[in-house]
Amino acid sequence: MPPSPKSGSRSHSRAAPRQGQRNDPIPRLNAAMACDTAFRIIARRSLGALNAHHEATCRGDPTALHQMRIALTHLRTAILFFSPMVSDSTRTRIRADLKWLNAHLGVMRDIDVAIERLKTINRRRPQAIPSHQSWTTKRADTHRLLARALRSARYRRLVKNTSDWIEHGPWSTRKGKEAARKRASPVAAYSLRKLTQWQQKLLKKSHKLAKMDAEKRHRLRLLNKKLTYSIESFEDLFPDRNFSSQRTALKHLRKAQRALGQLNDDARGHALAVDLEKGGVRPPLQFLSHKRARRLILTAAAAYRKLAALG
């Protein structure tokens, strides 16, 4: 079995230290900081968190898996948030590799969420649930594939290449006044402008939430998540009075995110159940419920109204 990033080469360790093992702590953001410095800080945090939960995820820990997905989403969102600055010849490959990793983690997470939902039938004796063994077997099979991907040479290259690109990718040395201006722009001014644009886009799309099908709700959820994670990345700046509305907005965004996330989990759980049914296993739980869906949609819609009222 290939060595994991934890036991990888010395050059890999320098490129992407695990959380808690960095000699020089990652500094906090400040309003006057240049965008290129801020991007590196946010991206390093995310990559460090990704590696910090790698080994536990390989061992099958569902909490570590969830944290690894969160770290990965933070990293992908940061790349998108600063896309005008970091767009270069290498970014396309980096994004493709991160998408590959997200797909592997996502399949495993969908199964974990579905199993947790099934456990609500019998918390004290989940093994007594008729389809429990089939779901457990499916999880074990999926975890083997995930562990293989996480211990692969491709994963090690992904971490090293991403770390190298963050620190000194082509974007960081691009010639020209415009490229230099983007890198040197104060992060507070850029982030406030970008967050406002993303929030306006989200609110515009959320107006038709009640009439959306599952696919459109999924896209709205992804937009909500990008905005939420971006604001979280700039929490160091919250003491700045210019970011007071972002602190309040985060509360409403998280509430909408939970509701939309549960709707998406239901849809994914239903798809997994249908797949198992083809093998003759009928789950004792209907993942999709019209009453539950309506309640969650109303919850998200109310959160968006409160977000819009912030002005």
C-alpha positions as CSV (number, residue, x, y, z in Angstrom):
1,M,0.0,0.0,0.0
2,P,1.4,3.4,-0.9
3,P,2.5,5.6,2.0
4,S,0.0,8.1,3.3
5,P,0.7,11.9,3.3
6,K,1.5,11.5,7.0
7,S,4.4,9.3,6.2
8,G,5.3,10.8,2.8
9,S,8.5,12.4,1.6
10,R,10.2,15.3,3.4
11,S,9.4,17.6,0.5
12,H,5.7,16.7,0.9
13,S,5.8,17.4,4.6
14,R,7.3,20.9,3.9
15,A,4.6,21.6,1.2
16,A,1.6,20.7,3.3
17,P,2.2,20.3,7.1
18,R,-0.5,18.8,9.2
19,Q,-2.5,21.0,11.5
20,G,-0.7,21.2,14.9
21,Q,2.7,20.4,13.3
22,R,3.4,23.7,11.6
23,N,6.5,25.5,13.0
24,D,5.2,28.9,12.1
25,P,1.5,29.4,12.9
26,I,-0.6,30.7,10.0
27,P,-1.3,34.5,10.7
28,R,-4.7,36.0,11.0
29,L,-6.2,38.2,8.3
30,N,-6.4,41.9,8.6
31,A,-8.3,44.5,6.5
32,A,-5.2,46.1,4.9
33,M,-3.6,42.7,3.9
34,A,-3.0,42.2,0.2
35,C,-5.3,39.7,-1.6
36,D,-2.5,37.4,-2.5
37,T,-1.4,37.1,1.1
38,A,-5.0,36.6,2.3
39,F,-5.6,33.9,-0.3
40,R,-2.5,32.0,0.8
41,I,-3.6,32.2,4.5
42,I,-7.1,30.9,3.7
43,A,-5.9,28.2,1.4
44,R,-3.2,27.0,3.8
45,R,-5.7,26.7,6.6
46,S,-8.0,24.6,4.4
47,L,-5.2,22.3,3.1
48,G,-3.9,21.9,6.6
49,A,-7.4,20.8,7.9
50,L,-7.7,18.5,4.9
51,N,-4.5,16.7,5.9
52,A,-5.3,16.8,9.6
53,H,-8.3,14.5,9.1
54,H,-6.8,12.3,6.4
55,E,-5.6,9.4,8.5
56,A,-8.8,9.2,10.6
57,T,-10.9,9.2,7.3
58,C,-8.8,6.4,6.0
59,R,-9.6,4.4,9.1
60,G,-13.3,5.0,8.5
61,D,-14.2,7.7,11.0
62,P,-17.3,9.4,9.7
63,T,-16.7,12.6,11.7
64,A,-13.2,13.0,10.2
65,L,-14.7,12.4,6.7
66,H,-17.2,15.2,7.2
67,Q,-14.4,17.6,8.4
68,M,-12.3,16.6,5.4
69,R,-15.2,17.5,3.1
70,I,-15.7,20.8,4.9
71,A,-11.9,21.7,4.5
72,L,-12.0,20.7,0.8
73,T,-15.1,22.8,0.2
74,H,-13.4,25.8,1.9
75,L,-10.4,25.3,-0.3
76,R,-12.4,25.1,-3.5
77,T,-14.5,28.1,-2.5
78,A,-11.4,30.2,-1.8
79,I,-10.0,29.4,-5.3
80,L,-13.4,30.4,-6.8
81,F,-13.6,33.5,-4.6
82,F,-10.2,34.8,-5.7
83,S,-10.6,33.5,-9.3
84,P,-9.8,36.8,-11.0
85,M,-6.4,36.8,-9.3
86,V,-5.5,33.1,-9.3
87,S,-6.7,32.2,-12.8
88,D,-3.6,30.7,-14.6
89,S,-2.5,27.7,-16.6
90,T,-2.3,25.4,-13.6
91,R,-5.6,26.2,-11.9
92,T,-7.7,24.1,-14.3
93,R,-5.7,20.9,-13.3
94,I,-5.8,21.8,-9.6
95,R,-9.6,22.3,-9.7
96,A,-10.0,19.0,-11.6
97,D,-8.0,17.1,-9.0
98,L,-10.0,18.7,-6.1
99,K,-13.2,17.8,-7.9
100,W,-12.0,14.2,-8.1
101,L,-11.4,14.1,-4.4
102,N,-14.7,15.7,-3.6
103,A,-16.5,13.0,-5.6
104,H,-14.9,10.2,-3.6
105,L,-15.6,11.9,-0.3
106,G,-19.1,12.8,-1.3
107,V,-20.2,9.2,-2.1
108,M,-19.0,8.1,1.3
109,R,-20.7,11.0,3.1
110,D,-24.0,10.3,1.4
111,I,-24.0,6.7,2.8
112,D,-23.0,7.9,6.3
113,V,-25.9,10.4,6.3
114,A,-28.4,7.8,5.0
115,I,-27.3,5.3,7.7
116,E,-27.7,7.9,10.4
117,R,-31.2,8.6,9.2
118,L,-32.0,4.9,9.2
119,K,-30.8,4.6,12.8
120,T,-33.6,6.9,13.9
121,I,-35.9,3.9,13.6
122,N,-34.1,2.0,16.3
123,R,-31.4,4.0,18.1
124,R,-30.8,1.4,20.8
125,R,-30.5,-1.6,18.4
126,P,-29.7,-0.3,14.9
127,Q,-28.6,-3.8,13.9
128,A,-32.2,-5.0,14.3
129,I,-33.3,-2.8,11.3
130,P,-34.1,-5.2,8.4
131,S,-31.8,-3.5,5.9
132,H,-29.0,-2.7,8.3
133,Q,-26.6,-5.3,7.1
134,S,-27.0,-4.3,3.4
135,W,-26.3,-0.7,4.2
136,T,-23.3,-1.7,6.4
137,T,-21.9,-3.8,3.6
138,K,-22.4,-1.0,1.1
139,R,-20.5,1.4,3.4
140,A,-17.6,-1.1,3.9
141,D,-17.3,-1.5,0.1
142,T,-17.4,2.3,-0.5
143,H,-14.9,2.9,2.3
144,R,-12.4,0.5,0.7
145,L,-12.5,2.5,-2.5
146,L,-12.2,5.8,-0.7
147,A,-9.2,4.6,1.4
148,R,-7.5,3.4,-1.7
149,A,-8.0,6.8,-3.3
150,L,-6.7,8.7,-0.2
151,R,-3.6,6.5,0.0
152,S,-2.9,6.7,-3.7
153,A,-0.1,8.5,-5.5
154,R,-2.7,10.7,-7.1
155,Y,-3.8,12.0,-3.7
156,R,-0.2,12.7,-2.7
157,R,0.4,14.6,-5.9
158,L,-2.8,16.5,-5.4
159,V,-1.7,17.8,-2.0
160,K,1.8,18.6,-3.1
161,N,0.8,20.3,-6.4
162,T,-1.9,22.3,-4.7
163,S,0.4,23.5,-2.0
164,D,3.1,24.4,-4.5
165,W,0.5,26.3,-6.6
166,I,-0.8,28.2,-3.6
167,E,2.6,29.4,-2.6
168,H,4.2,30.1,-6.0
169,G,1.9,29.2,-8.9
170,P,2.0,31.1,-12.2
171,W,-0.7,33.4,-10.9
172,S,1.7,34.8,-8.2
173,T,4.3,36.0,-10.7
174,R,2.1,37.0,-13.7
175,K,3.5,40.2,-15.3
176,G,1.4,43.3,-16.0
177,K,-0.1,46.2,-14.0
178,E,-3.5,44.6,-13.8
179,A,-2.2,41.3,-12.4
180,A,-0.1,43.2,-9.9
181,R,-3.0,45.4,-8.9
182,K,-5.2,42.3,-8.2
183,R,-2.5,40.8,-6.0
184,A,-1.9,44.0,-4.0
185,S,-5.5,45.1,-3.5
186,P,-6.5,45.2,0.2
187,V,-8.5,42.1,1.0
188,A,-11.2,44.0,3.0
189,A,-12.3,46.1,0.0
190,Y,-12.2,43.1,-2.4
191,S,-14.0,40.7,-0.2
192,L,-16.8,43.1,0.8
193,R,-17.5,43.7,-2.9
194,K,-17.4,40.0,-3.8
195,L,-19.5,38.9,-0.8
196,T,-22.1,41.5,-1.7
197,Q,-22.2,40.3,-5.3
198,W,-22.6,36.7,-4.3
199,Q,-25.3,37.5,-1.7
200,Q,-27.3,39.5,-4.3
201,K,-27.1,36.6,-6.7
202,L,-28.2,34.1,-4.0
203,L,-31.2,36.2,-2.9
204,K,-32.3,36.7,-6.5
205,K,-32.3,33.0,-7.2
206,S,-33.9,32.2,-3.9
207,H,-37.1,34.0,-4.8
208,K,-38.4,31.0,-6.7
209,L,-37.4,28.4,-4.1
210,A,-40.9,27.1,-3.5
211,K,-41.2,26.2,-7.2
212,M,-37.8,24.7,-7.7
213,D,-37.2,21.1,-8.5
214,A,-34.6,19.0,-6.7
215,E,-31.8,19.9,-9.1
216,K,-32.4,23.7,-8.9
217,R,-32.6,23.5,-5.1
218,H,-29.2,21.7,-5.2
219,R,-27.7,24.5,-7.2
220,L,-29.1,27.0,-4.8
221,R,-27.7,25.1,-1.9
222,L,-24.2,25.1,-3.5
223,L,-24.4,28.8,-4.0
224,N,-25.5,29.2,-0.4
225,K,-22.6,27.1,0.8
226,K,-20.1,29.1,-1.2
227,L,-21.3,32.3,0.3
228,T,-21.4,30.8,3.8
229,Y,-17.9,29.3,3.6
230,S,-16.5,32.5,2.1
231,I,-17.8,34.6,5.0
232,E,-16.5,32.1,7.5
233,S,-13.1,32.4,5.8
234,F,-13.1,36.1,6.6
235,E,-14.2,35.9,10.3
236,D,-10.9,37.4,11.3
237,L,-12.2,40.6,9.8
238,F,-15.5,40.7,11.8
239,P,-14.3,43.2,14.4
240,D,-14.1,45.6,11.5
241,R,-17.4,47.5,11.6
242,N,-17.7,47.2,7.8
243,F,-18.2,43.4,8.3
244,S,-21.0,43.7,10.9
245,S,-23.7,42.7,8.4
246,Q,-21.7,39.7,7.3
247,R,-21.7,38.4,10.9
248,T,-25.5,38.6,11.1
249,A,-25.9,37.3,7.5
250,L,-24.0,34.2,8.5
251,K,-26.6,33.2,11.0
252,H,-29.4,33.2,8.3
253,L,-27.2,31.5,5.7
254,R,-26.4,28.7,8.1
255,K,-30.1,28.1,8.8
256,A,-30.9,28.0,5.1
257,Q,-27.9,25.7,4.5
258,R,-29.1,23.2,7.1
259,A,-32.6,23.1,5.6
260,L,-31.4,22.8,2.0
261,G,-28.7,20.3,3.1
262,Q,-31.4,18.0,4.6
263,L,-33.4,18.2,1.4
264,N,-30.3,17.2,-0.6
265,D,-29.5,14.4,1.9
266,D,-33.0,13.1,1.5
267,A,-32.7,13.0,-2.3
268,R,-29.3,11.2,-2.1
269,G,-30.6,8.8,0.5
270,H,-33.6,8.0,-1.7
271,A,-31.3,7.4,-4.7
272,L,-29.1,5.0,-2.6
273,A,-32.2,3.2,-1.4
274,V,-33.5,2.7,-4.9
275,D,-30.1,1.2,-5.8
276,L,-30.3,-1.2,-2.9
277,E,-33.9,-2.1,-3.8
278,K,-32.6,-3.4,-7.2
279,G,-30.8,-6.0,-5.2
280,G,-33.9,-7.0,-3.3
281,V,-33.4,-4.8,-0.2
282,R,-36.3,-2.6,0.8
283,P,-35.4,0.0,3.4
284,P,-37.9,0.5,6.2
285,L,-37.8,4.3,5.8
286,Q,-39.0,6.6,3.0
287,F,-36.3,9.2,2.6
288,L,-38.5,11.5,0.6
289,S,-41.5,13.0,2.4
290,H,-43.7,15.8,1.0
291,K,-44.5,17.1,4.4
292,R,-40.9,17.2,5.5
293,A,-39.8,18.8,2.2
294,R,-42.4,21.5,2.6
295,R,-41.3,22.3,6.1
296,L,-37.6,22.5,5.1
297,I,-38.4,24.7,2.1
298,L,-40.4,27.1,4.3
299,T,-37.5,27.2,6.8
300,A,-35.0,28.1,4.1
301,A,-37.4,30.7,2.5
302,A,-37.8,32.4,5.9
303,A,-34.0,32.6,6.4
304,Y,-33.7,34.2,3.0
305,R,-36.3,36.8,3.8
306,K,-34.4,37.7,7.0
307,L,-31.2,37.9,5.0
308,A,-32.8,40.2,2.4
309,A,-34.1,42.4,5.2
310,L,-30.6,43.2,6.3
311,G,-30.3,45.4,3.2
